[in-house]
Amino acid sequence: MVPAGRMEQTNPSTPRPVLRFLRPALMLAFLVAGAVLLRAMPGLRHVLDSTALLRDGAWGRVVFLAGASVWCAFGLPRQVAGFAAGLAYGAIEGAVLITVASTAGCVAGFFWARWGGRHWAQARLGARFARVDAMLSRQPFLSILTLRLLPVGSALLLNLLGGVSGVGVLPFAAATVLGGLPQNVVAVLLGSGVRVDALWQFVLGGGLFVASGVLGVWLLRRAQVARLVQDAGQTDQPGV
């Protein structure tokens, strides 16, 4: 006969493996289902395209912020929301509103990934995840900013990566604001009727690529120097 105390210790541990699998499964299923539904259902897209509704004073701004935040949280192209912001509010106000909305959506995805995927990534990915986690956590702001500025990549995947890593929410949000600003501004300018010709877009894209490359090299050098200092400190310890 098993003692009661031992049964109390074993029972709470039994559902843990199920929860480790259930959380990431729910996270991915929710994101995929939400993205598919938002693309298939015309309701939210119609709200973003309805300039009369969006221009309805403070209520219209609240509607835009809510709709655009949900749109960006599921990884749908924020250029659509940025274009709607420029069309409804003009260049300056539109840029501010789409920046707030896209950042809120990215932070929502960040917290959703942290709830559903961090423990799973630590347990299943092992050393590979630990190396990426250490790289991001060492310089969180510059790491996320560099990835945001890259001309290729998925904002949703970066939100998930930030959530499952050890990056803090404040540097993640700050880097998201600055890193997403160039694309937001371009989308808002197009929506507000400002002509953005191909040469201007090419110059902006080239500048962002060079800037992200410089930041990437700088981060790599910082990581190498930090690793050398850490290794030197370990060799100086007695008994090592």
N, C-alpha and C positions, 0 to 999 in steps of 0.2 A: 504493500500500500504506500502511495507517494504522499509525503507530508504536505500539509496545506500550504506551508510557506513556500515550498519548492514549486507547487503548482502556480502560485501567484507570481513567481519570478518567470516562469516559462510562458504563461499565457500571453502577457503583453507583448512578447517578442515575436509571436507567430504572425501577426498581420504586417509586420514591417516590410518583408520582401515584397508583399503585394502592393503596399503603398508606394514603395520605391519605383515600381513599374507603373502603377496607376497614375501617379502625378505627371510624369512626362508624357504618357499616352493622352491624358486629358488635355495637357497643354497644347500638344501638336494638333489633336483633333479639333480643339476649339479654334485655333488659328486658321487651320485649313478650311473648316466649315464656315467660319466668319468671312474669310476672303472670298470664297465661292459664292456665298449668299449675297454679299455686298455687290459683287460684280453682276450677279444674275438679277437681283432685284433693283428696279430703277428708282426706288424711293430716295435713298441717300444721295445718289448721283443727281436726281432731280432737285433736291434741296440745295446742293452746291451750285447748280446751274440757275436757280431761281433768284435773279438779282433783286426782284421786287421784295421778296421775303427777306433776303440778307440785308437790304438797306433799311429795314423797318426799325430804325433807332437802336436802342440798347438790346431789345429782344432779338433783332436780326443778327447782331454781333454774337450773342449767346448761342443762337442756333448755328451760326457758322463755326464757332469754336468747338461746340459739341460734335457737330457732324464731321468736321475736318479732323478732329482728334481721333474719332473712331475710325475714320478712313485711313489715317496714317498708322494707327495702332495695329491694323491687320496687314501692314506692308503694301498697301495699294499705292500707286504712284502719287506722290504728293504734288507733282507738277499740276495735276488736275485741280486739286484744292488751291494751289497757288494761283493758277490762272483765274479761278473763280473769285479769289480774293482781290486780284488786280482789277477784274471786271466790275466788281461790286463796290470797292472802296478806294480804288486808285493806288498809286505806287507806294506811298509812305505808310498809310494805314494798313493797306493790304499786306505789305511786307511784315509789319509788326504782328498782325493777326495770324498769318500763316506760320510765322516762326513760333509763336506761342502754341498754336494748335499742333504743329508737327512735333515739337519738343514734348508736349504732353502725351501724344500718341506713342512716341519712342520710349518715354519713361514708363508708360503703362505696359508696353511690351517687355521692358527691362524687369519690372516687378513680377510680371506673369512668368517669365523664364526663371527668375530667382526662386519663386515658389515651386515651380514644377520641374525644373531641370538641374539645379545646382548639385543636389545630393546624388542624383543619378550620374551626372558627368564625373563627379569625384570618384564614385564607386566603379564605374564601368570603363572609363577612358584612361584611368591610371596615370602613368608617367607622361604620356603625350599631353593630356589636359593640364597636368601640373606645370609643364614647361610653358604652355601658352598662358596659363593663369599667372605664373610668376612674371612673365614679360609684361602683361597688361597691368598687373597690380603695382609693378615697380614705377611706372610712369603712366598712371591711368588717364589723365587729361590729354597728354600728348599722344598716347597710343590711340585713343578713341578719335581724337581730332584728325590724326593722320589717316585713319581708315575712313572717316567721314569725307575727307577731301579727295579721296581717290575717285577718279572718273568712272570706275566700274565697281560693281559690288551691289549687295542688297542691304537696304536699310533694316529690313526685318531680321535678317541673319545677324547683323551687327547688334541689334537690340537683344537678341537671344544670347549672343556671345557675351555681351556685357553683363547680362543677368546671371548666367551660369558661372561667370568668373568672379573674382574677388574685388572687382572695381566698385568703388563707392558711387552712390547715386548722384552726389553733387558734382564730382568731376565728369561723370557720364553726361549729365544734363548740360553742363557748361560747354563741353566739347561738342555736344549735339547742336547747341544753338549756333556756335561759330562755324562748325563744319557744314551745317545745312544751309547757312545763310546765302552763299553764292547761288545755289540752285533755286532757292526760294525767291531771291531777287529777280533772277532771269524769268521765272514763271510769272511773277507778279507784273513785271514790265511788259511781258507779252500780253497778259490779260488786260492791262490798263491801256493798251493801244500804242505803247512805245515800240518803235521799230528796232528790233534787235537783229542786225544783219549777221550773215555767216562769218564775216571776218571778226566781228566783236565776240561772237561765241567761240571762235577758234582761239582767239587771244586769251579769253577767260579760261577755257579748258586747258590750254597749254600752261598758263600761269598756275592753275590749280595742280596740274600734274607735276610741275617743277617744285612747287611748294611742298606737296605731299612727299615727293622723293627726297627733298632735303630733310624734312622732318623724320622720314623713315631712316635715313642714314645716320642722323644725329641720335635717334633713339637706339639704333644698333650699337653705335659707339659707346653710348652711355651704359648700355647693358653689358658690353664687353668689359668696360672699365670697372663697373660694379662687381662683375664676376671675378675679375683679377684681384680686386681689393678683398673680396670675401675669401678667396682661396688663400691669399697671403695672410689674412687674419687667422685662418684655421691652422696654417702651418706654424704660426708663431705660438700657438697654444701649447702648453706643456703636455706631454704624453701623446701628441698626435704624430 
